[in-house]
Amino acid sequence: MAQFMAVANRKGGVGKSTVSVMLAHAFAVWGGKRVLFMDLDSQCNSSLILLGGEGWQAARKAHKTVADYFLDVFDEAADAPREYLTHRVGDVRDLSGKPPSLSLLPGSLLFEDAQGELYLKEARQSKDPEFVSSRVRGRIERLIRRFEGNFDIVILDCPPGLSFAALGALKTADMVLVPFKPDYVSQLAVDRIALLIESKRTQADLVEVPLDARRYVCLGNAIRDNPRERLLYEEIALDHPMLDARIPMSTAIADAFDYRDEPTTIEEKYGDATPAVRALYEEIASRLTLKMAA
C-alpha cells in the first residue's frame, strides 16, 4: 500500500509546490518508485511544472482534473477510475532514459468551487453544519486514498487555506512536510499548522508532544544563510522538528521549474542544486521507511 506525504503550510509563497515536485522527481527517478502526485492547490503551480501550460490546458479541457474527479465520483463506491490521471508526466528521464513512473491528478482553478458544491449537496440531506462538514471531509479522505493500491508513494500538494481537501490530506498523510522561509510570518504559520496537524488547541498542548513523535517535519527553503535568517531558523527549530536538509536560495532551482519540451536527466535539471535535492530526498525516504517499519 502507498505511503502518503502531504506538503503543507498555512502561508503561501514558501515553496510547497516546488518542493513537492522535487520530491516527486526524486522518488520516481532515484528511488524507482511508482509515484502519484495530487495537486490539491487551485493555483495549479505543480501541474504547470509537471505538464507545462499546454499539457495542463489539455487535461482541463478533457475534464481530467482533481475537480472533475471529486465531483464525478464523490458518491461512487467503485475503485478509483484511473482515467482522471495523467501518466509519465514531468520533463525528467529515469535512470534508463525513459519517462519515470510519475502520475498526476492535475489541479483545477475550480477546485475550491467544486468543494463548495459538494458541501451544498450534502447540506440538502442535513441541517447540521458540523455533521455536513465531517461527512464531506470523510468522503474526500476516502477519495484521496482510492488510488493507494496502485502506487508506492502519494504526494499531496496542499493549498495554504483550510479547504476540505487540505484537511483531508493532513489527516490522511503518514508524514506532513512543512516548507518555510525563515521570516517572522513563516514562524507564525508553522505554529498554526503544527496545531492543526497534531490536533492541539494551544502551543502549551503542542509542547507536550515530543518532537520525534510528531507527524510533521519542517524544511528550511530558499535559505540565504545570513545572520537574521540563522536566528529565525534556530527559533523555529526550538519548537518544531526540523530536517537536517535545507534548500538554498538558488538560480538553478528557480530555473528548474520551467517546463522543458525535451526531457533531461534529474541532475541536468537541478544543476548545482542537485546535492541539496538529493539530501532532501534521502532524508525523507529514510523517515518514511522508519515510519513504515514502526
ZIQUIZI-V138408 format. One record per pair of residues at least 24 apart in sequence whose ideal C-beta (glycine too) atoms are under 7 Angstrom apart, sorted by the first residue. I is the first residue (numbers start at 1). J is the second residue. D is the distance in Angstrom with one decimal. If there is no record, write none. Layout:
I | J | D
I | J | D
This chain:
1 | 148 | 5.4
1 | 149 | 6.5
2 | 148 | 4.0
2 | 151 | 4.5
2 | 152 | 6.0
2 | 153 | 5.9
2 | 154 | 4.9
3 | 153 | 5.2
3 | 174 | 5.0
3 | 288 | 5.3
3 | 292 | 6.4
4 | 154 | 4.9
4 | 156 | 6.5
4 | 172 | 5.2
4 | 173 | 4.8
4 | 174 | 5.2
5 | 153 | 6.6
5 | 155 | 5.5
5 | 156 | 6.9
5 | 173 | 6.0
5 | 174 | 6.7
5 | 175 | 5.0
5 | 177 | 6.2
5 | 288 | 6.9
6 | 156 | 4.3
6 | 158 | 5.5
6 | 169 | 4.5
6 | 170 | 5.7
6 | 173 | 3.8
6 | 176 | 4.7
7 | 155 | 6.8
7 | 156 | 6.9
7 | 157 | 5.6
7 | 158 | 6.4
7 | 177 | 4.9
7 | 179 | 6.7
8 | 158 | 3.9
8 | 166 | 6.8
8 | 170 | 6.3
8 | 176 | 5.7
8 | 178 | 6.3
8 | 193 | 6.2
9 | 160 | 6.5
9 | 178 | 5.3
9 | 179 | 6.1
9 | 180 | 6.2
9 | 189 | 5.6
9 | 193 | 5.9
10 | 160 | 5.8
10 | 189 | 4.5
10 | 192 | 4.8
10 | 193 | 4.8
11 | 160 | 6.0
11 | 185 | 6.1
11 | 186 | 5.8
11 | 189 | 3.6
12 | 160 | 4.4
14 | 179 | 5.0
14 | 180 | 5.3
14 | 181 | 5.3
14 | 186 | 6.2
14 | 221 | 6.2
15 | 179 | 4.9
15 | 221 | 4.2
15 | 222 | 6.2
16 | 157 | 6.1
16 | 158 | 6.8
16 | 179 | 5.7
17 | 41 | 6.8
17 | 45 | 4.0
17 | 46 | 4.4
17 | 49 | 6.7
17 | 157 | 5.7
18 | 253 | 7.0
18 | 257 | 5.7
19 | 177 | 7.0
19 | 179 | 4.8
19 | 219 | 6.6
19 | 221 | 6.3
19 | 247 | 6.9
20 | 46 | 5.7
20 | 155 | 5.5
20 | 157 | 4.3
21 | 46 | 5.7
21 | 49 | 5.0
21 | 50 | 6.4
21 | 257 | 6.9
22 | 277 | 5.2
22 | 280 | 6.6
23 | 155 | 6.1
23 | 281 | 6.3
23 | 284 | 6.3
24 | 102 | 5.8
24 | 155 | 5.4
25 | 90 | 6.3
25 | 92 | 5.3
25 | 266 | 5.5
26 | 277 | 6.2
26 | 281 | 3.5
27 | 153 | 5.5
27 | 281 | 6.9
28 | 94 | 6.9
28 | 100 | 3.7
28 | 101 | 5.8
28 | 102 | 4.2
29 | 92 | 6.0
29 | 94 | 5.2
29 | 95 | 6.6
29 | 100 | 5.2
29 | 266 | 4.8
30 | 281 | 6.1
31 | 285 | 6.3
33 | 152 | 4.1
33 | 153 | 5.4
34 | 101 | 4.6
34 | 151 | 4.7
34 | 152 | 4.7
35 | 101 | 6.5
35 | 102 | 4.8
35 | 103 | 7.0
35 | 151 | 6.5
35 | 152 | 7.0
35 | 153 | 5.5
35 | 155 | 6.7
36 | 103 | 5.0
36 | 147 | 5.6
36 | 151 | 4.3
36 | 154 | 4.6
37 | 102 | 6.7
37 | 104 | 4.9
37 | 155 | 5.0
37 | 157 | 7.0
38 | 66 | 6.6
38 | 105 | 4.7
38 | 144 | 6.8
38 | 154 | 6.5
38 | 156 | 5.1
38 | 157 | 6.9
39 | 66 | 6.2
39 | 104 | 6.9
39 | 105 | 6.5
39 | 106 | 5.9
39 | 107 | 3.4
39 | 157 | 5.3
40 | 66 | 6.4
40 | 156 | 6.0
40 | 157 | 6.0
40 | 158 | 5.5
40 | 159 | 6.2
40 | 165 | 4.6
40 | 166 | 6.5
40 | 169 | 6.0
41 | 107 | 6.0
41 | 157 | 5.6
41 | 158 | 6.6
41 | 159 | 4.2
42 | 107 | 6.6
42 | 108 | 6.6
42 | 109 | 5.6
42 | 111 | 4.5
42 | 112 | 5.2
42 | 159 | 6.3
44 | 107 | 3.7
44 | 108 | 7.0
44 | 109 | 6.4
46 | 107 | 6.5
46 | 157 | 4.7
47 | 104 | 6.6
47 | 106 | 4.4
47 | 107 | 4.3
49 | 257 | 4.9
49 | 259 | 6.3
50 | 89 | 4.5
50 | 90 | 5.1
50 | 104 | 5.4
51 | 86 | 6.7
51 | 89 | 5.9
51 | 104 | 6.8
51 | 106 | 6.6
52 | 259 | 3.7
56 | 106 | 6.1
59 | 86 | 5.7
59 | 106 | 4.4
60 | 108 | 6.9
64 | 106 | 6.4
65 | 106 | 4.8
65 | 107 | 6.6
65 | 108 | 3.9
66 | 105 | 5.1
66 | 106 | 6.6
66 | 107 | 5.9
66 | 108 | 5.4
66 | 111 | 5.6
67 | 108 | 3.6
67 | 110 | 4.9
67 | 111 | 4.6
67 | 114 | 4.0
69 | 105 | 6.3
70 | 114 | 5.7
70 | 118 | 6.8
70 | 140 | 6.8
70 | 143 | 6.0
71 | 114 | 5.2
71 | 117 | 6.8
73 | 143 | 6.8
74 | 118 | 5.8
74 | 139 | 6.1
79 | 146 | 6.8
80 | 146 | 3.4
80 | 147 | 5.0
91 | 259 | 5.6
91 | 260 | 4.2
91 | 263 | 5.1
91 | 264 | 6.7
92 | 263 | 6.0
92 | 264 | 6.2
92 | 265 | 6.7
92 | 266 | 4.8
92 | 269 | 5.4
93 | 263 | 4.9
93 | 264 | 6.9
93 | 265 | 6.0
99 | 263 | 6.8
112 | 163 | 6.1
115 | 163 | 5.7
115 | 164 | 4.9
115 | 165 | 6.3
136 | 164 | 5.2
137 | 164 | 5.3
137 | 167 | 5.6
137 | 168 | 5.4
140 | 164 | 5.2
140 | 165 | 5.7
140 | 168 | 4.1
141 | 168 | 4.3
141 | 171 | 6.0
141 | 172 | 5.4
144 | 168 | 5.7
144 | 169 | 6.4
144 | 172 | 5.2
145 | 172 | 6.3
170 | 196 | 6.5
170 | 197 | 5.7
174 | 288 | 6.9
174 | 291 | 5.6
175 | 215 | 6.5
175 | 217 | 6.9
175 | 287 | 6.4
175 | 288 | 6.2
175 | 291 | 6.4
176 | 215 | 5.8
176 | 216 | 4.0
177 | 217 | 6.3
177 | 219 | 5.9
177 | 284 | 7.0
178 | 216 | 5.4
178 | 218 | 4.7
178 | 219 | 6.9
179 | 219 | 4.8
179 | 221 | 4.5
180 | 218 | 6.0
180 | 220 | 6.6
180 | 221 | 6.6
180 | 236 | 6.9
181 | 221 | 5.8
181 | 222 | 5.2
182 | 220 | 6.2
182 | 223 | 6.9
182 | 229 | 4.2
182 | 232 | 4.1
182 | 233 | 4.6
183 | 232 | 6.5
187 | 232 | 6.4
187 | 235 | 6.6
187 | 236 | 5.6
190 | 218 | 6.1
190 | 236 | 5.9
190 | 240 | 5.8
194 | 240 | 6.0
211 | 241 | 4.5
212 | 241 | 6.8
214 | 241 | 5.5
216 | 241 | 6.9
217 | 241 | 4.7
217 | 242 | 6.9
217 | 243 | 5.6
217 | 287 | 6.9
218 | 242 | 5.0
218 | 243 | 6.8
219 | 243 | 5.0
219 | 245 | 6.8
219 | 247 | 6.8
220 | 246 | 4.4
220 | 247 | 7.0
221 | 247 | 4.6
222 | 247 | 6.6
222 | 249 | 4.7
223 | 247 | 6.6
223 | 248 | 5.2
223 | 249 | 6.3
224 | 249 | 4.9
243 | 283 | 5.5
244 | 283 | 6.2
245 | 276 | 7.0
245 | 279 | 4.3
245 | 280 | 4.3
245 | 283 | 4.9
247 | 276 | 5.5
247 | 280 | 6.6
248 | 276 | 6.0
